[in-house]
Structures are given as C-alpha cells and as structure tokens.
Amino acid sequence: MARWILKQEKEERASLLKFRDRQLSCQLLQEIKLKGKCLKEKLGRRPVFMEVCGTHTVAFSKTGLRKALEEIVDLRSGPGCPVCVTDQEDIDRMIQLSSLENVVLGTFGDMVRVPGSRTSLEQEKARGAWVKIFYSPSDAVQWALRNPGKQMIFLGIGFETTAPVVALSIREAEDLGVKNYSVYSVHKLVIPALRALLNDKGPGVDGFILPGHVSAVIGRKAFGFLAQEFNIPGVIAGFEPMDLLGALENLIYQMDRGECRIDNEYSRLVREEGNKTAQTVIREFFDTAEGSWRGLGKIPASSLVLQDNLQKYDALKRFPVEISRPFNKEGCRCGEVLTGKIVPTFCGMFGKECTPSRPVGPCMVSSEGACSAYFHYDFRE
Amino acid sequence: MSDIIILSHGDGGILTHNLVNDIFLKYFKNPYLIQLTDSVFLNFPGEGKGIVVSTDSFVVSPIFFPGGDIGKLAVCGTVNDLAVSGARPLFLTVGFILEEGLLLSELEEVVVSMARTAEEAGVVIVAGDTKVVEKGHGDKIFINTTGIGTSEEEAVLGYEAVKPGDKIVINGTLGDHGLTVLTRRQELGLGEGLQSDCAPLNGIIQKALKEIKGIKIMRDPTRGGLATTLKEIAVFSRLDFTIFEEQVPVAEEVRSTAEMLGLDPLYLANEGKFITIVESAQADALVQLLREDPLGKEAQIIGKVEDGSGKVYLKTFFGGTKYLHYLAGTPLPRIC
C-alpha cells in the first residue's frame, strides 16, 4: 500500500468511525438480507459477487459478514492478492536470488512464508540466506546505503499500489548514488487479469466488488469495460463494515433493476481519473510485458518490468539465476480459488494437509489470501 | 514438521506447540512438565506452602523500545508467569548471554532497568550467570530469568475449575507491546505514539486473588496474543468461549496501525495483561477492583464460557461470528 495512501487513511481515521456505526450497519445488514433474499428467489440461486482485492476478502471474513450472509450471496475471491497470483517460477527465482553470495533479499512481509516448488524464503533464511522484511522500499534503499558491502535486491511485488513506491525507491537510489540496490519486479496489473478472467468464462460472476487502493491509483473509469463490454456491474469499495455492506447493497440493487454501472462508493479516496502522479511514475519507470499468473497463466501486457535504461537496477539483469523446473504441489487448488472457481473449503487439502502453519499454497500463507482468511475466521475445526 | 528450526517455532503459536509436544515433552516427560502451565508447583514432603518455579528467556530486538527494554521485560515476564499461576514471586535468577561488541553503557542501562523493575515487583535477584559469545553469534543481549515463589494456599487455579457460565475478564488494551516492538524492529515509521504495556502484574493479581472469590484461572497473553491464549485455555478445559468484539479493549492507535499493516491485535503479544476467568456473579466486582489500579483501568468483561469442546468464537459488532485459532506463523506486515 502506498505511503501517501496510508497517510490519507490515517488523516481520515477520525471520520471512519461512522463507517463502523453499529446501528446503521445492523439496519443495512437486515436490508441486504431482505433484498438479497428476493433477488435469490428471482434468480433461483444466490448472486455471485467477486471480491477482487485480498483486503476485501479478509475484511468480509474478519467482520463476520461472510458468515452472516452466506445464505444470501455467494462471495468468491478474485486475483487480487499479490502474493497469491505470483507464479511459482517467480517464487523459485526469488528463493534462488536469496541464495547468492553477498545478497540480501528485501521484501514485504507476506512473501517470506510462501512455498516455492521445493522450499520457501523462510526455510532458506533459517539455512543462512539473508532475507530482510521492509514495509517500504525506501527503507531498503537506506539499508543498502548503510551497508555498501552487500547487494540489496528488493522484491517488487504487488499491483498498481506498490509499483509507484518501488519506482520512487529507484529514483532515491539514483539520487543518493546507491549502487548496491536493485529490484526484481513481478508487479502486476489488475485490469488485464480481470479481462483474462472474464474471457476465460470462468466463475460466472454477477458483480464485482472492486479494489479500493488499486482504484485510488487507476481511477473509477478504468473499470468501465466491465459494464460496457461484459455487462457486469461493479462497485469500488473501502474496507470498513459499512463500505462492504454498501457495496453489496449497491450490487443487489443494480442486479434487481437490471442496471449495470461501475459505481464509486469509496469516493473519500478514489477519483474518476485516479492518481495521475502515481500513473506517471509507473509509466516513467516501467514497461508492460507478458506476465505469468497463478491460476490464469500467461497474460499479455499484464506485468511491469523495469525499462531498458534502468538495467543497472534490474536484479535479473544483474544477477541472472538458473532455476530448476518449477512445479505446483499436487492437489493445491490455489489457482481455482483466486479465480473464483471454487471457495477455499472446496479444496481437499484445506484445513487438512494445508493450514497456515503448514501451507501448501500461497493462498493459505498471505494475510491477504482467501484460504488464510477462511481458515482464520470462517473455518470451524 | 519442518526439518529445521524457523522463526515461527518461537512465536508461541501452533509450531511452538508442536515443538514442545514432539521434542521436549517426548524426552522430558514427567508429571510436573506435562501440565504445560506458565509455572510449576513443586511439592516438598512435609512442607506447608508449595514452591513455584517458572523460567523464560528474552531475545527481543530492539533491546530498547518505547515503554520498556529487554531488562524490564525479563523481570516482568517471569514475575507475571508466577503471578498468574496464583503464586507470590520472591526470587529471580538471571542468566545473561552477551554478544561481543555490546556497549557497556547499554548493558548497564538494561541492568539498572532490571533492578528498578525487580524492586517494583518486590522480588530479589539472588543468582546470576554471564556468558559472552563472538560477534555475530548473538543479538546484543539475551537474558534468561528463572523465578521462584510460594503458592498462596487459598488460590487454586486450573483448567478443571473453569465452568460454563463463567466470565472472561481482561485488565486492559491488547496488542500494545507486540505492535510497538514490531514497528520499531521493522523501522516502519508508523505508530509513533505506540508504547509497550510491559509491567509487573503481581501486585494487582494478588489483590484480585485476595479480594475476589471464584477466580478459576489466570493467564498472561504474551506470544500469540489473546486469541492463542484463549484457544489454549479452551482446549485444555474442553469448553467453548465466546468473545464479544465490541467489548475487547484495543487502543485506537494500535487498531489503526494494525489495520494498516494487516495485523490482528488479538494475535499480538502483550506484556502487561492478564486474562481472568471468574465465576459470573463475581465478574463485575473483579472489573471494579481492577479498574482501581493503574494497570487495570481499562478492565473489561470480554466474553463468557459455554459448554463445548475447545472452540473460541468471536462475535463481531453486528452479530457475525468468526472463529479464533492458535496463531500460525509470526505476524508479518502485509503487502497492499
């Protein structure tokens, strides 16, 4: 999550309390139950809504809303947890980079426990690899500045939200003359993934709950194609209980009336055109390239790679590594979970061979992962 | 089980449990150890009061943090383990493992803090040991403290005493220590106003035990936080607990910073908190008594005990239900 978003969020914290108002929430919940029930009867099934963003997935579980509404709406997770969508090959490459002499791998926290084909960063750290967790890539640059004898490779993971801050860390390294800092970018773009998902005729989604923080960067208009080309409504939502309820209420209302729009219900953070500055920074540092996604395969122009003139900051150019053939663990259905084809509890490994302490797939590891959210809050042993 | 020790083996969650059961208990098994309590009551034939022992090691990094330091923590941690067992802490032994290169001034600061905290807690440090390891083989300073106390005859605390209908009480806000240390350790530049709740609890606990009848069990929710500790008590007492989210006290800064980082305050460590399970009729009196003490001014009844088999439910503020489990893996900040 970008720092400036954090700052704005913090400033708005005081006004957020109204989004947790008990009375209003309970009223809205009852209203949704009534209207949802009518819509369910009308359709002959529960409407299927997809939470594109991992933070929404967690919020629905954490607030107890998923359980409270399970008879009314079928909530599916989408490809919106950056750790979960990272391809096995990329994870193996990260682990390989961590084993290089004199290299310190800097990463956001979630990535540490994700299992690769044969091991994880956490396991390799225990065997002597240097893995350092940072909250901001700028801190990784500062660390590199203080430790000129080490090579800091920062893992650029995430969507349009984290790409600008990773880009700015390169600018910071350039300004400070830091030569021992580089980035392995596996940044991904949300829009191509949603297109691929819908072209794939996968989950049969009736409506989208669209990611609040990504929308803050790319703007409401970027999602217009969902309604225009695919005839599916969407609502950009925040993460408080009232935000979640508001999004559901909006989607049920639109479906009931046969309407189809992309509404912005997170207008305290999201603008029509998004954050132009952040978009410019992304364009200035990155080119788009074909990306490999867990569960979706290769998608054209869906990943961000550093531009050619920034090769000295491109970790893969500076430290080319060979990896053995990657493979997914047999029986792991993370790919289907993050494309909304199944809910986590449909995976035969869920809660048995695969738990947060013994994860088989990334969706059980990441704090944004659907399986982790279901296990922690919705699952009864 | 992983074939090597990873950091999560030390986080107090499920991997720690597995380690204890699969390795330590397997070879150390005896009637004292299998109780798996914070402190152990040792029986000496013919003696009146029992001797109670507890031991704990402290490896926190950074060694100084807002609200405390590794020295204060090393005294409080063991004193509190004895206190929640219903014992009166009397003596401490201290073992230092120092890393070559540690500043003497830093060591002195830690020791001064330990002395001050021991005095505050009314315990005497009666034995000690020092070892120095080569640079790079430690993290500045590790401390082990072993506490010795006497059992108070009137306090018989244990899992078997917990019954359906009992109330669950906490003496204040949750997650302060864990989040303070995590934000400082990761240099996150967040949570400027956060402060550890590190404090010796034996005074307030002994007062509660003396004045309130019907206290069934007490535990300090350190590693793994409130959720993990409650889950442990629920499993061992073979009963279900329901916690009401709205009644669980969390400081606003802890709540908002934890949200930004994708962490749950219920799973974050505390060093100045204790859970009490008490007979329903005495719960209000206990809360009132706790609130008279600075270490209990935000005390709350947070839930109740019901028939069941070891589940912990959390009722959200509009009536949704979620389940709480053992912590799985060290809490790490999220990506977006």
Interface residues (C-beta under 8 A of the other chain):
Chain A: M1 L6 E9 K10 R13 R20 R22 S25 C26 L29 G54 T55 V58 S61 K62 T63 G64 L65 R66 K67 A68 P82 V83 F108 G109 D110 M111 V112 R113 E122 Q123 K125 A126 R127 I133 F134 Y135 S136 D139 I157 G158 F159 T161 T162 H213 V214 P241 T355 P356 S357 V365 S366 S367 E368 F375 H376 Y377 D378 F379 R380 E381
Chain B: S2 I4 I5 I6 L7 S8 G13 I14 L15 N18 Q186 E187 L188 G189 L190 E246 E252 S256 M260 L261 G262 L263 D264 K311 L314 K315 T316 F317 F318 G319 G320 T321 K322 Y323 H325 Y326 A328 G329 L332 P333 R334 I335 C336
